[in-house]
Amino acid sequence: MKSSNQKEQRIQQIIRYVTTHKEATVEELSTLCNVSAMTIHRDLSEIDGNENIVKIRGGARLVQGTMEHFFTDRTSENAAQKDLIGEKAAALLTPGAAVYLDAGTTTLAVARHMPDIDINLFTTAPTIAMELLRTQKPSINLCAGNLDRNNLMLTGYFTLAMIDQINIDVAVLATSGFSPQCGFTCAVETQMAVKQAAIRRAKKVYMVMDSSKIGKDYPFTFTTPEEVDCLIMESEPPKELAEIAEKYGITII
């Protein structure tokens, strides 16, 4: 009971701090609450979307307006890098393939560059499905599930059940962070489950990641370099990442 009360007090302290300062880093909140960064990550995942506070890379932010505005803000982060990555990734997809497009702003960039070819596309992101409506030939399949309003993606039992029935040729996945210690990570447990389900069903895994994600860790590791076939970035990777790619036979584009 004491632990539960401490957690509730800590969450209220975080909410007050972010509300007052408009934005806060994990490091600031860790110092403020005298707990580990991992504990703060878990607290922020619980707070995410409540009290107009959303979890962002490295901390939390007070949202002025709607969640749709927040998603638009995330799309604009590193927009040029994501656009280049999207163009590269879309060029790798071939007619007749069954392709899973993960939810995320970088995979949304892939959808924007998707050529009008006969291809079977599956996604948990309504934004990606809507973007693909500009094409005529692709078969667009939106996986069922519960809508995560913060990340504009579908998750839950029905999402996992549908993905488990798909024979995926290529899964194009996005990541919130990467480090040699933790691998590819995300902030929300339900996201991890969906990503892992797609990986289990995929013949090949393509990871789309801009360089700002390197060195960042989030609470949930959804995969490691051993399971990745291709890493698509906007620029040459740092030496350590290049060595990891060579070790596990990952093609870098």
Disulfide bonds with the S-S distance in Angstrom:
none
